[in-house]
């Protein structure tokens, strides 16, 4: 499926009554998306992946959507552009985006201690040192993946928080990378205690509705009650088996509780690249994507290791250096699903991929897209950026 929203870049060329420096780039964006679609379809077929979808997007909108396969192994319903998937840890990009909007509105500050909003947060040490930015920056200094086993066992976030008293610092907050799910999700009570609104309601109000993300939602019930959702699959011997949706990681909604179609993920990408500054101000995105702590292990990831020269975590986003080029990235993995999202500020293009199987080939798809992109696209110039910004709605003061 090909799709193109309002051609903002083309309109900009007409407005300025100048030779259009974008037309060749646009043609190449479409060529890139078409070339990737052919690779995507061949890999999904070769790996016998049950269902998958992708979106290629720019600040002007979605260039192309591709879908393949079915919602489950009965093959009764094909994946389409509006089929919802679990995006798993890509949910962290949404949590950070919402928090960034609320910081810009003055609800709280990045440097505020978590204990100011969650007084029950206690560890084996001075919990007052952990700031809001450390939650979203995976830099609390606490042991990585603390109590993920309890999430897997279906224990509520409230009960898991009681166990934090046993955690001690492995480094000062802000000084080392320590990936979390339950501790990351403390941003939910921070947000709810400051705004007096449920996290899911705020996500709809501040993110989903303004970006016209019609199929996006937070939580288990909204997902399974949507008839057009992709069922999860795990591999049994050499075959994918349809299994039930596990509710466990929905209990840590900021970390892994978002559902979305590939259509909506294209809109989310566009917003990161400045396409909707009245919703997500570019200044917010700049704060979220500033490299903060190094993530050395990422440089050894399969399919990424040959490209990846440096890696950091920002706030809800990974910052990857691929040779001379930087991309912003996050992956997601929960039982039966995989998700990837990545975009380049330099090239003003991004990719989102969703699967209803646990297949590591998603990394091959994403890295291949960037190999193609760096080969086919030229970086967007300062003049092009200025013209694009002039054609887009002004950011909210």
N, C-alpha and C positions, 0 to 999 in steps of 0.2 A: 504494500500500500504506500502510495506517495501522498504527501500532504505538505502544504505551504500556507502559512497564515499570511496576513497582510504584509506585503513586501515593503517594510519600512525603509530598507536600504535603498531600494530603487526609487522610492518617493523622495528620499533625501537628495539623490542625484538631480531630480527634476527641480526641486526647490532651489538648489544652488545654481541651476542653469550652467553647469560646468560639465566637462567630460566625465563620464561616470567611471570612477576608479574602482567601483564595486562589481561591475557586471562580470568580469572575468573570475573574480573570487567567488561570486554566487554560483556561476556555472561549475566551478571546481567543487564547491560544497555539495552540489547535487551529484556530481560525478563520484565524489568520495562516498556519499551515502549509498549510491547505487552499487558501487564496487563492494562496499562492506556488506550490503544486503545479499549479494551473490555468495560471499564467503560465509555469512551467517547461515543462510539456507543450506549450504553444502555441509557445514559442520553439524547443524541440528539433525540433518538426515543421517550423516555418517555415524554420529554418536547415539542415534535412536532416542533423542531427547523427547520426552513426552510433550512438553509445551514450552514455548519461549517467545519473547517479544523484545524489540529494541526501538529506541527513538534516537534520532540524531537531531540536535537543535542548535540554534544560534540566538543572539539577542533579538532577532526579528521574528522568531517563532520556530516551529518544528519543520525541518527539512524533509524528513522521511520517517515513517513508522513501518516496521516490519513485524510480522507475526508468523508463527509456525507451530504446527502440532495441535494438541487438544488439551482440554481442561483435565481430563483423566484418561485412564487406559481403556475405558469403554468406547472412546472415540465418537461419542454422541454429540459433543459440542466442540467446535473449533475455537482456538484462541483467537480473539479479535482485539481491536485497538482499545476496547473498553473493559476487557477482562481484568479483574483485580488479582493481584498477587500480594503476598507478604513481602515487604521490602527489608525486613529483618533489621540489621544494624545500620542500614541506610537511614533508618528512623532518626539516628543521631544527628544527621544533617538538618532535619526538620526541627528537632528540639533546640539545636543551636540557633537556627534561624528565628524561631519564635522568641527565644531568650534575647537575641540581639535586638529584635523589634521592641521588646519590653524595656530593655536598657535604654534604647533611644527615646522611649516615651517617659523615662524617669522612674520606672517602677522599682528598680534596684540597680546596683553598680556591679561591674565585674569583680571589683576588689572587695566587695562585702563578704564578711565571714558567713559561711553556711549556717552557723549556729544562731545568727541574728534572725533567721527565718525558720529554721528547724531546730529549736532549742533542745530537742531530744537527741540530737546527733552527738554521740559520745564514742570515743575510741580510747585505746590504751596509750594516751598521750594528750597533748593539747589540741583538741579538736578545733579550737578557735583559729588555728593557722590555716585551715582549709578554706579557701575562697571559692566563690561561685565559678570563677574562671578555671579553677583547678578541676572542678567536677567535669566541665565540658571539654577541658583540655587534656583529660586522661593523665593528669599530673598531680594527683592527690598525695603521692608518696606512700600509698598503702599497697599491700601485696596485690599483684594483678589478679584479675578475675575473682575477687573476693566473694565467696559464697555463691558462685554460679551454680554449684551443685545443689544448693537449696532452691534456686530458681527452677532448675531441671526437675526437682522433686515437687514443685507446685506450691512452695511456701510463699506466703504473701510478702510484699515489700516491707510492710510494717513489722512483721515477725523477724524478717532478715535483719532489719535495722537494730534489733536488740543484740545481735551477734557482733556488731561493729565494736563493741566494748573490748573485744579480744584482739583487735587489730592494732599493731604498732607501726610506726613509720619505718620504711626501708630507705627513705631519703627525705629531705625537706620538701614540702609541697612546692611544686613548680620547677623542681630540679631534675626529675627523671620521669620516664614514661611508665605508666602502670595502668593498663587497659582495664576498664570496669564496665559492668552492666548495672548492677543494683546501686552502686554508689553514684554512677553517672546519673541515674534516675532520681536522685535526690533533687534534681532541678524541678521535678514535678511539685513536691511540697513547697519549694521556694516560690514557684510561680503561683501556686494556688493560695498560699498564705499572703502574698502581696496583693494579688488581684481580686481575691475572694470569688474566683470563678474556676470551674473544673478545667483541667488541662485540655481535655478533648474539645470542650466548647471554645476555648481560646484558640486552639489550632484551627478550628473551622472559621472562627471570626477573623483571625489575623492573617491566616495563610491560605487555607483551602478555598474559601469563597472569593476573596479578592483576586486570586490567581485563576479562578474558574476551574478548579480541580474537582470536577463533578463526581468522580468515583472514589476520591480519596477519603479515608476514614481512620479512626483510631479505635482499636479494640477487636476482640474476638467475635462478639455477637454480630456486629455490623458486617464483618467479613463473611461468616458462614451463612448469614441470612441473605446475602447477595447471590442471586441465582447464577450470575456470570462471574464466578470466582474460580481460580485455578486450584485444583486439589493438590495436596503434597504427594511426592513420590520418593521412595527410597529404593535402592538397588538390592534385590534379592537374587543372588547368583548373578546371572547375566541379564536380568530383566528388571524393569521398573515396576514397582508395585504401588498402587494407590493406597494411601493410608489416611487416617483421620488427622485433622488439624489439631495440633497440640496447643493448649491455651497457656502453657507455663510462661513463655517470654512476653505474652501480652500483659503480665502482671508488672512488668517494668516498661511501661509504654514509651517513655522517652528513648530508651535504649533499643527497643525492638517492636513497638506496637503499631506501626503505621502500615496501612494497606493502600495500594494505589495501582492504577492501570498504567500502561506505558504511555498513553496519551497524557496523563497527568504528570508523569515523570519528565516528559518533554517540556511541559510548562514550568516545572520546578527548575530544570536546567536553564531555561530562558531567563528566569528571575535571577539566578546566580550571576548571569553574565550582563546584568544591567537592563534587561528587557522590560522590567516592571518596577521602576525605581520608586513609585508611590507605595508599593507593597514592601519590597526589600530594597532599602537604600544601598547604593554601592559602597558607602562608608561602612555599613554594617558588615557587608560581605568582606571588605578589606580587613576588618578586625578579626572576623572568624577564620580567615584563611592565612593569617600571618603565622609563619613557622614558629613553634614554641619549644617543643621537646623533640629530640631525635628519636627515631624508631628504627634502630639499626637492624633488627631482625627482618624488617620488611624488605631490605635489599637482597635477601636470600630467597624470596618467594619464587616458586615455580612460575615460569613464563615471564616474570617481571625482572629477574635477576640480571639478565643480559642488557636490559634497558635502564635499570634504575641505579643512579649514581648516588643519590642521597634521599633521605626520607625523614619527615617530621610529622607531628600532629599539631594542628591548630586548635580551633574550638569546634568540635563536631565534624571536622574535615581533616583528611590526611593531605599532606603537601609533598608531592613526589617530584623529584628532579630527574627527568629522563634526558640525560646528556645536556644539551643546551636549552632544553625546554622544561617548563614547570607545568604540572597539571594538579588540579584539586580532585580528590578521589575519596570514595568510601565503598567498602564492600559490605555485604550482608549474607548471613547464613543462619537459618534456623531449620529445624527438622522438615525436610521435604522441599526447601526453597533455597535459591541463591539469587543475589542481586548485586549489580555493580552500577556505580554512577561516577562519571569523571568529566571534567571540562577544562578548557584552556583559556585563560584570560588573554594570552598572547595571540591565539588564533581565533578566539571568539566562536568556539564550537564545542559541543559536548555530546556524550553518549550515555544512554541508560540501557541496561540489559536486565531483564527479569526472566527467571526460570522456575518451573514447578518441579524441579529435580535437584538433588544434591550432586552437581557435576562440576568438577574443578576446571572443566574446559571453558567456563565463563571467563577465566583469566586469560586464556588464549584468545578468546574473542575480543576482549577489551584491549589487550596489548597489540593485537593485530590492527585494530581500528587506529590506534595512535601511530603505529608504524606507517600506515597508509596516510594518515592526516599530515604527519610531518613531511612526508614525501610529496604530497599533492598540494598542500596549502602554504601560502606565504603568511607570515605574521601580519596582523592588522596594524596599520600605521597610526600614528598619533592623529593625523588629519582625518582619517576614516573614523576613528573613535570619536573625535569631536563632532563630526557630521552626524554620526549615529545618535549621540547624546542629544543633539539639537532636535532630532526628529522624534524622540521618545518623550512621554509625559514627564514633567518636572517632578523631582523627588519632593516628598512632603517636608516642609521646613521643620 
